[in-house]
Amino acid sequence: MVILMQTKASFKKEALSFFRTGRFYIVAGVIFGLALFLPLMIAGTAALLSGDVPINGDLGMDMTGINEMIPSNSSTGVAMSIGGIAEIGLIVFIIFLNRAAGGEQKRRTIIIPKSSGLRSFSYLFPKYVIYPITGFILGFLGMLASYGISLLLFDTNDILPLNIVMASLLIGASLALYICFHLTLGTSTGRSGLSAAICIIAAVLLPTTFSTVGSEVIFNPFAMNLLAGQTVMSGHLLNSRIMDIVFTFLFAKGIMIITFLVALFALNARRIDNSGDEREL
Protein backbone atom coordinates (compact mmCIF):
# COMPACT_ATOMS: atom_id res chain seq x y z
CA MET A 1 0.00 0.00 0.00
CA VAL A 2 2.85 2.35 0.86
CA ILE A 3 4.60 1.61 -2.43
CA LEU A 4 1.36 2.26 -4.32
CA MET A 5 0.89 5.64 -2.65
CA GLN A 6 4.53 6.59 -3.22
CA THR A 7 4.34 5.56 -6.87
CA LYS A 8 1.16 7.59 -7.36
CA ALA A 9 2.83 10.64 -5.81
CA SER A 10 5.89 10.14 -8.02
CA PHE A 11 3.70 9.94 -11.11
CA LYS A 12 2.14 13.25 -10.18
CA LYS A 13 5.54 14.82 -9.51
CA GLU A 14 7.02 13.69 -12.84
CA ALA A 15 3.94 14.72 -14.80
CA LEU A 16 3.89 18.18 -13.26
CA SER A 17 7.64 18.56 -13.73
CA PHE A 18 7.49 17.71 -17.43
CA PHE A 19 4.12 18.97 -18.62
CA ARG A 20 3.59 22.01 -16.42
CA THR A 21 7.05 23.52 -16.93
CA GLY A 22 6.72 23.81 -20.70
CA ARG A 23 9.46 21.30 -21.48
CA PHE A 24 6.98 18.95 -23.10
CA TYR A 25 5.66 21.66 -25.40
CA ILE A 26 9.16 22.60 -26.51
CA VAL A 27 10.03 18.99 -27.32
CA ALA A 28 6.70 18.43 -29.09
CA GLY A 29 7.13 21.66 -31.02
CA VAL A 30 10.58 20.63 -32.23
CA ILE A 31 9.46 17.13 -33.31
CA PHE A 32 6.33 18.30 -35.12
CA GLY A 33 8.20 21.27 -36.54
CA LEU A 34 10.77 18.94 -38.08
CA ALA A 35 8.04 16.59 -39.31
CA LEU A 36 6.33 19.42 -41.19
CA PHE A 37 9.28 21.60 -42.20
CA LEU A 38 11.60 18.98 -43.73
CA PRO A 39 9.09 17.66 -46.33
CA LEU A 40 8.19 21.29 -47.12
CA MET A 41 11.86 22.12 -47.63
CA ILE A 42 12.37 19.12 -49.93
CA ALA A 43 9.25 19.94 -51.93
CA GLY A 44 10.34 23.57 -52.29
CA THR A 45 13.82 22.54 -53.40
CA ALA A 46 12.40 20.09 -55.95
CA ALA A 47 10.06 22.76 -57.34
CA LEU A 48 12.91 25.24 -57.52
CA LEU A 49 15.20 22.88 -59.43
CA SER A 50 12.46 21.71 -61.79
CA GLY A 51 11.63 25.24 -62.86
CA ASP A 52 8.14 25.30 -61.37
CA VAL A 53 9.25 28.24 -59.26
CA PRO A 54 10.60 31.21 -61.27
CA ILE A 55 14.12 32.35 -60.40
CA ASN A 56 15.39 35.83 -61.11
CA GLY A 57 18.83 35.81 -62.68
CA ASP A 58 21.09 33.12 -64.00
CA LEU A 59 22.29 30.49 -61.54
CA GLY A 60 25.39 30.00 -63.64
CA MET A 61 25.05 26.20 -63.73
CA ASP A 62 23.38 23.49 -65.80
CA MET A 63 20.20 22.38 -64.02
CA THR A 64 19.51 19.52 -66.44
CA GLY A 65 18.89 16.33 -64.53
CA ILE A 66 19.44 17.83 -61.08
CA ASN A 67 15.73 17.75 -60.28
CA GLU A 68 15.81 13.97 -60.83
CA MET A 69 17.92 13.71 -57.68
CA ILE A 70 14.84 14.77 -55.67
CA PRO A 71 11.92 12.58 -56.75
CA SER A 72 8.51 14.17 -56.34
CA ASN A 73 7.00 11.46 -54.16
CA SER A 74 5.83 11.21 -50.57
CA SER A 75 8.56 8.79 -49.48
CA THR A 76 11.19 11.46 -50.11
CA GLY A 77 9.58 13.88 -47.67
CA VAL A 78 8.93 11.25 -45.01
CA ALA A 79 12.48 9.90 -45.29
CA MET A 80 13.84 13.36 -44.54
CA SER A 81 11.63 13.62 -41.48
CA ILE A 82 12.90 10.29 -40.17
CA GLY A 83 16.44 11.61 -39.88
CA GLY A 84 15.30 14.85 -38.27
CA ILE A 85 13.02 13.26 -35.69
CA ALA A 86 15.37 10.39 -34.85
CA GLU A 87 18.37 12.67 -34.32
CA ILE A 88 17.49 16.34 -33.74
CA GLY A 89 14.19 15.56 -32.02
CA LEU A 90 15.86 12.98 -29.79
CA ILE A 91 18.71 15.33 -28.88
CA VAL A 92 16.26 18.02 -27.75
CA PHE A 93 14.25 15.46 -25.76
CA ILE A 94 17.36 14.13 -24.02
CA ILE A 95 18.57 17.61 -23.11
CA PHE A 96 15.23 18.56 -21.57
CA LEU A 97 15.18 15.22 -19.74
CA ASN A 98 18.38 15.88 -17.79
CA ARG A 99 16.56 16.91 -14.64
CA ALA A 100 14.71 13.59 -14.42
CA ALA A 101 17.75 11.55 -15.54
CA GLY A 102 20.06 12.16 -12.61
CA GLY A 103 19.74 15.93 -12.36
CA GLU A 104 17.72 15.62 -9.16
CA GLN A 105 20.50 13.63 -7.54
CA LYS A 106 23.13 16.16 -8.55
CA ARG A 107 21.04 18.99 -7.09
CA ARG A 108 20.35 16.86 -3.99
CA THR A 109 16.59 17.45 -4.24
CA ILE A 110 15.97 13.73 -3.78
CA ILE A 111 17.69 13.44 -0.40
CA ILE A 112 14.67 14.37 1.73
CA PRO A 113 12.21 12.05 -0.07
CA LYS A 114 14.71 9.17 0.11
CA SER A 115 15.34 9.85 3.79
CA SER A 116 11.58 9.80 4.35
CA GLY A 117 11.33 6.29 2.97
CA LEU A 118 10.81 6.75 -0.78
CA ARG A 119 11.39 3.39 -2.43
CA SER A 120 13.62 3.10 -5.47
CA PHE A 121 10.83 1.42 -7.45
CA SER A 122 8.40 4.23 -6.69
CA TYR A 123 11.02 6.78 -7.70
CA LEU A 124 12.04 5.13 -10.98
CA PHE A 125 8.92 3.45 -12.33
CA PRO A 126 7.02 6.66 -13.22
CA LYS A 127 10.05 7.94 -15.14
CA TYR A 128 10.14 4.78 -17.28
CA VAL A 129 6.43 5.11 -18.00
CA ILE A 130 5.95 8.83 -18.62
CA TYR A 131 9.05 9.75 -20.62
CA PRO A 132 9.50 6.74 -22.95
CA ILE A 133 5.77 6.61 -23.69
CA THR A 134 5.74 10.35 -24.38
CA GLY A 135 8.72 9.95 -26.71
CA PHE A 136 7.03 7.03 -28.46
CA ILE A 137 3.77 8.92 -28.97
CA LEU A 138 5.52 12.07 -30.22
CA GLY A 139 7.67 10.04 -32.64
CA PHE A 140 4.68 8.07 -33.90
CA LEU A 141 2.44 11.12 -34.38
CA GLY A 142 5.31 13.13 -35.85
CA MET A 143 5.77 10.51 -38.54
CA LEU A 144 2.06 10.52 -39.34
CA ALA A 145 2.14 14.31 -39.57
CA SER A 146 5.08 14.09 -41.96
CA TYR A 147 3.18 11.57 -44.06
CA GLY A 148 0.11 13.79 -44.13
CA ILE A 149 1.92 16.90 -45.33
CA SER A 150 3.92 14.84 -47.84
CA LEU A 151 0.67 13.67 -49.40
CA LEU A 152 -0.26 17.31 -49.94
CA LEU A 153 3.14 18.46 -51.20
CA PHE A 154 4.23 15.68 -53.55
CA ASP A 155 2.64 14.44 -56.73
CA THR A 156 2.97 10.73 -56.10
CA ASN A 157 2.14 8.71 -52.98
CA ASP A 158 4.42 5.68 -53.04
CA ILE A 159 4.09 4.68 -49.36
CA LEU A 160 1.72 1.86 -48.44
CA PRO A 161 -0.48 2.62 -45.39
CA LEU A 162 0.94 -0.37 -43.51
CA ASN A 163 4.48 0.80 -44.29
CA ILE A 164 3.99 4.22 -42.72
CA VAL A 165 2.38 2.69 -39.64
CA MET A 166 5.30 0.31 -39.15
CA ALA A 167 7.85 3.05 -39.80
CA SER A 168 6.07 5.26 -37.26
CA LEU A 169 6.21 2.46 -34.68
CA LEU A 170 9.94 2.04 -35.30
CA ILE A 171 10.70 5.75 -34.90
CA GLY A 172 8.62 5.95 -31.74
CA ALA A 173 10.39 2.91 -30.34
CA SER A 174 13.78 4.35 -31.29
CA LEU A 175 13.10 7.54 -29.32
CA ALA A 176 11.78 5.55 -26.35
CA LEU A 177 14.82 3.25 -26.35
CA TYR A 178 17.41 6.03 -26.19
CA ILE A 179 15.31 7.83 -23.57
CA CYS A 180 15.46 4.68 -21.44
CA PHE A 181 19.22 4.54 -21.90
CA HIS A 182 19.50 8.15 -20.74
CA LEU A 183 17.31 7.49 -17.70
CA THR A 184 19.32 4.42 -16.75
CA LEU A 185 22.76 5.93 -17.15
CA GLY A 186 21.76 9.22 -15.56
CA THR A 187 19.96 7.86 -12.52
CA SER A 188 22.58 5.17 -11.96
CA THR A 189 25.51 7.59 -11.91
CA GLY A 190 23.84 10.86 -10.91
CA ARG A 191 25.58 12.57 -13.85
CA SER A 192 22.88 13.68 -16.22
CA GLY A 193 25.20 15.76 -18.42
CA LEU A 194 27.59 12.89 -19.06
CA SER A 195 24.68 10.55 -19.68
CA ALA A 196 23.14 12.96 -22.18
CA ALA A 197 26.42 13.32 -24.05
CA ILE A 198 26.91 9.56 -24.28
CA CYS A 199 23.35 8.91 -25.45
CA ILE A 200 23.44 11.69 -28.02
CA ILE A 201 26.74 10.47 -29.46
CA ALA A 202 25.44 6.90 -29.56
CA ALA A 203 22.17 7.94 -31.21
CA VAL A 204 24.02 9.84 -33.94
CA LEU A 205 27.00 7.57 -34.56
CA LEU A 206 25.57 4.07 -34.19
CA PRO A 207 23.05 4.22 -37.07
CA THR A 208 25.66 5.98 -39.23
CA THR A 209 28.19 3.27 -38.44
CA PHE A 210 25.77 0.50 -39.33
CA SER A 211 24.89 2.30 -42.55
CA THR A 212 28.56 2.78 -43.46
CA VAL A 213 29.63 -0.81 -42.93
CA GLY A 214 26.44 -2.13 -44.51
CA SER A 215 25.46 -4.15 -41.44
CA GLU A 216 22.08 -5.82 -41.23
CA VAL A 217 19.59 -3.53 -39.47
CA ILE A 218 16.97 -6.22 -38.83
CA PHE A 219 16.96 -7.18 -35.11
CA ASN A 220 19.21 -4.18 -34.48
CA PRO A 221 17.39 -1.88 -32.03
CA PHE A 222 20.11 0.77 -32.31
CA ALA A 223 19.36 1.35 -36.00
CA MET A 224 15.57 1.35 -36.07
CA ASN A 225 15.62 4.71 -37.85
CA LEU A 226 17.49 3.04 -40.74
CA LEU A 227 14.90 0.28 -40.83
CA ALA A 228 12.13 2.88 -40.80
CA GLY A 229 13.79 4.62 -43.75
CA GLN A 230 13.96 1.36 -45.67
CA THR A 231 10.32 0.74 -44.87
CA VAL A 232 9.03 4.00 -46.35
CA MET A 233 11.37 3.91 -49.35
CA SER A 234 10.52 0.38 -50.45
CA GLY A 235 6.94 -0.53 -51.29
CA HIS A 236 7.61 -4.26 -51.14
CA LEU A 237 9.79 -4.44 -48.01
CA LEU A 238 6.99 -5.32 -45.61
CA ASN A 239 5.61 -8.06 -47.86
CA SER A 240 8.59 -10.29 -47.10
CA ARG A 241 10.01 -8.91 -43.83
CA ILE A 242 7.09 -7.70 -41.76
CA MET A 243 7.74 -10.26 -39.03
CA ASP A 244 11.39 -9.20 -38.89
CA ILE A 245 10.28 -5.64 -38.24
CA VAL A 246 7.83 -6.78 -35.55
CA PHE A 247 10.55 -8.80 -33.81
CA THR A 248 12.93 -5.84 -33.98
CA PHE A 249 10.28 -3.71 -32.28
CA LEU A 250 9.68 -6.34 -29.59
CA PHE A 251 13.43 -6.76 -29.07
CA ALA A 252 13.70 -3.04 -28.41
CA LYS A 253 10.84 -3.21 -25.89
CA GLY A 254 12.62 -6.03 -24.10
CA ILE A 255 15.79 -3.95 -23.83
CA MET A 256 13.76 -1.08 -22.34
CA ILE A 257 12.54 -3.38 -19.58
CA ILE A 258 16.11 -4.48 -18.93
CA THR A 259 17.28 -0.85 -18.65
CA PHE A 260 14.67 -0.26 -15.94
CA LEU A 261 15.81 -3.31 -14.00
CA VAL A 262 19.45 -2.20 -14.29
CA ALA A 263 18.59 1.28 -13.02
CA LEU A 264 16.58 -0.20 -10.14
CA PHE A 265 19.48 -2.45 -9.15
CA ALA A 266 22.01 0.39 -9.41
CA LEU A 267 19.88 2.78 -7.36
CA ASN A 268 19.34 0.19 -4.64
CA ALA A 269 23.08 -0.47 -4.57
CA ARG A 270 23.79 3.23 -4.09
CA ARG A 271 21.16 3.69 -1.41
CA ILE A 272 22.53 5.37 1.69
CA ASP A 273 22.57 3.26 4.81
CA ASN A 274 20.95 5.38 7.55
CA SER A 275 21.40 2.76 10.27
CA GLY A 276 24.42 4.60 11.64
CA ASP A 277 28.15 4.13 11.64
CA GLU A 278 29.19 3.00 15.07
CA ARG A 279 32.89 2.72 15.70
CA GLU A 280 34.82 1.43 18.60
CA LEU A 281 36.70 4.06 20.56
C-alpha positions in Angstrom: 0.0 0.0 0.0 2.9 2.3 0.9 4.6 1.6 -2.4 1.4 2.3 -4.3 0.9 5.6 -2.7 4.5 6.6 -3.2 4.3 5.6 -6.9 1.2 7.6 -7.4 2.8 10.6 -5.8 5.9 10.1 -8.0 3.7 9.9 -11.1 2.1 13.3 -10.2 5.5 14.8 -9.5 7.0 13.7 -12.8 3.9 14.7 -14.8 3.9 18.2 -13.3 7.6 18.6 -13.7 7.5 17.7 -17.4 4.1 19.0 -18.6 3.6 22.0 -16.4 7.0 23.5 -16.9 6.7 23.8 -20.7 9.5 21.3 -21.5 7.0 18.9 -23.1 5.7 21.7 -25.4 9.2 22.6 -26.5 10.0 19.0 -27.3 6.7 18.4 -29.1 7.1 21.7 -31.0 10.6 20.6 -32.2 9.5 17.1 -33.3 6.3 18.3 -35.1 8.2 21.3 -36.5 10.8 18.9 -38.1 8.0 16.6 -39.3 6.3 19.4 -41.2 9.3 21.6 -42.2 11.6 19.0 -43.7 9.1 17.7 -46.3 8.2 21.3 -47.1 11.9 22.1 -47.6 12.4 19.1 -49.9 9.2 19.9 -51.9 10.3 23.6 -52.3 13.8 22.5 -53.4 12.4 20.1 -56.0 10.1 22.8 -57.3 12.9 25.2 -57.5 15.2 22.9 -59.4 12.5 21.7 -61.8 11.6 25.2 -62.9 8.1 25.3 -61.4 9.2 28.2 -59.3 10.6 31.2 -61.3 14.1 32.3 -60.4 15.4 35.8 -61.1 18.8 35.8 -62.7 21.1 33.1 -64.0 22.3 30.5 -61.5 25.4 30.0 -63.6 25.1 26.2 -63.7 23.4 23.5 -65.8 20.2 22.4 -64.0 19.5 19.5 -66.4 18.9 16.3 -64.5 19.4 17.8 -61.1 15.7 17.7 -60.3 15.8 14.0 -60.8 17.9 13.7 -57.7 14.8 14.8 -55.7 11.9 12.6 -56.8 8.5 14.2 -56.3 7.0 11.5 -54.2 5.8 11.2 -50.6 8.6 8.8 -49.5 11.2 11.5 -50.1 9.6 13.9 -47.7 8.9 11.2 -45.0 12.5 9.9 -45.3 13.8 13.4 -44.5 11.6 13.6 -41.5 12.9 10.3 -40.2 16.4 11.6 -39.9 15.3 14.9 -38.3 13.0 13.3 -35.7 15.4 10.4 -34.8 18.4 12.7 -34.3 17.5 16.3 -33.7 14.2 15.6 -32.0 15.9 13.0 -29.8 18.7 15.3 -28.9 16.3 18.0 -27.8 14.3 15.5 -25.8 17.4 14.1 -24.0 18.6 17.6 -23.1 15.2 18.6 -21.6 15.2 15.2 -19.7 18.4 15.9 -17.8 16.6 16.9 -14.6 14.7 13.6 -14.4 17.7 11.6 -15.5 20.1 12.2 -12.6 19.7 15.9 -12.4 17.7 15.6 -9.2 20.5 13.6 -7.5 23.1 16.2 -8.5 21.0 19.0 -7.1 20.4 16.9 -4.0 16.6 17.5 -4.2 16.0 13.7 -3.8 17.7 13.4 -0.4 14.7 14.4 1.7 12.2 12.0 -0.1 14.7 9.2 0.1 15.3 9.8 3.8 11.6 9.8 4.4 11.3 6.3 3.0 10.8 6.8 -0.8 11.4 3.4 -2.4 13.6 3.1 -5.5 10.8 1.4 -7.5 8.4 4.2 -6.7 11.0 6.8 -7.7 12.0 5.1 -11.0 8.9 3.4 -12.3 7.0 6.7 -13.2 10.1 7.9 -15.1 10.1 4.8 -17.3 6.4 5.1 -18.0 6.0 8.8 -18.6 9.0 9.8 -20.6 9.5 6.7 -22.9 5.8 6.6 -23.7 5.7 10.3 -24.4 8.7 9.9 -26.7 7.0 7.0 -28.5 3.8 8.9 -29.0 5.5 12.1 -30.2 7.7 10.0 -32.6 4.7 8.1 -33.9 2.4 11.1 -34.4 5.3 13.1 -35.9 5.8 10.5 -38.5 2.1 10.5 -39.3 2.1 14.3 -39.6 5.1 14.1 -42.0 3.2 11.6 -44.1 0.1 13.8 -44.1 1.9 16.9 -45.3 3.9 14.8 -47.8 0.7 13.7 -49.4 -0.3 17.3 -49.9 3.1 18.5 -51.2 4.2 15.7 -53.6 2.6 14.4 -56.7 3.0 10.7 -56.1 2.1 8.7 -53.0 4.4 5.7 -53.0 4.1 4.7 -49.4 1.7 1.9 -48.4 -0.5 2.6 -45.4 0.9 -0.4 -43.5 4.5 0.8 -44.3 4.0 4.2 -42.7 2.4 2.7 -39.6 5.3 0.3 -39.2 7.8 3.1 -39.8 6.1 5.3 -37.3 6.2 2.5 -34.7 9.9 2.0 -35.3 10.7 5.8 -34.9 8.6 6.0 -31.7 10.4 2.9 -30.3 13.8 4.4 -31.3 13.1 7.5 -29.3 11.8 5.5 -26.4 14.8 3.3 -26.4 17.4 6.0 -26.2 15.3 7.8 -23.6 15.5 4.7 -21.4 19.2 4.5 -21.9 19.5 8.2 -20.7 17.3 7.5 -17.7 19.3 4.4 -16.7 22.8 5.9 -17.2 21.8 9.2 -15.6 20.0 7.9 -12.5 22.6 5.2 -12.0 25.5 7.6 -11.9 23.8 10.9 -10.9 25.6 12.6 -13.8 22.9 13.7 -16.2 25.2 15.8 -18.4 27.6 12.9 -19.1 24.7 10.6 -19.7 23.1 13.0 -22.2 26.4 13.3 -24.1 26.9 9.6 -24.3 23.3 8.9 -25.4 23.4 11.7 -28.0 26.7 10.5 -29.5 25.4 6.9 -29.6 22.2 7.9 -31.2 24.0 9.8 -33.9 27.0 7.6 -34.6 25.6 4.1 -34.2 23.1 4.2 -37.1 25.7 6.0 -39.2 28.2 3.3 -38.4 25.8 0.5 -39.3 24.9 2.3 -42.6 28.6 2.8 -43.5 29.6 -0.8 -42.9 26.4 -2.1 -44.5 25.5 -4.1 -41.4 22.1 -5.8 -41.2 19.6 -3.5 -39.5 17.0 -6.2 -38.8 17.0 -7.2 -35.1 19.2 -4.2 -34.5 17.4 -1.9 -32.0 20.1 0.8 -32.3 19.4 1.3 -36.0 15.6 1.4 -36.1 15.6 4.7 -37.9 17.5 3.0 -40.7 14.9 0.3 -40.8 12.1 2.9 -40.8 13.8 4.6 -43.8 14.0 1.4 -45.7 10.3 0.7 -44.9 9.0 4.0 -46.3 11.4 3.9 -49.4 10.5 0.4 -50.5 6.9 -0.5 -51.3 7.6 -4.3 -51.1 9.8 -4.4 -48.0 7.0 -5.3 -45.6 5.6 -8.1 -47.9 8.6 -10.3 -47.1 10.0 -8.9 -43.8 7.1 -7.7 -41.8 7.7 -10.3 -39.0 11.4 -9.2 -38.9 10.3 -5.6 -38.2 7.8 -6.8 -35.5 10.6 -8.8 -33.8 12.9 -5.8 -34.0 10.3 -3.7 -32.3 9.7 -6.3 -29.6 13.4 -6.8 -29.1 13.7 -3.0 -28.4 10.8 -3.2 -25.9 12.6 -6.0 -24.1 15.8 -4.0 -23.8 13.8 -1.1 -22.3 12.5 -3.4 -19.6 16.1 -4.5 -18.9 17.3 -0.9 -18.6 14.7 -0.3 -15.9 15.8 -3.3 -14.0 19.5 -2.2 -14.3 18.6 1.3 -13.0 16.6 -0.2 -10.1 19.5 -2.5 -9.2 22.0 0.4 -9.4 19.9 2.8 -7.4 19.3 0.2 -4.6 23.1 -0.5 -4.6 23.8 3.2 -4.1 21.2 3.7 -1.4 22.5 5.4 1.7 22.6 3.3 4.8 20.9 5.4 7.5 21.4 2.8 10.3 24.4 4.6 11.6 28.2 4.1 11.6 29.2 3.0 15.1 32.9 2.7 15.7 34.8 1.4 18.6 36.7 4.1 20.6 
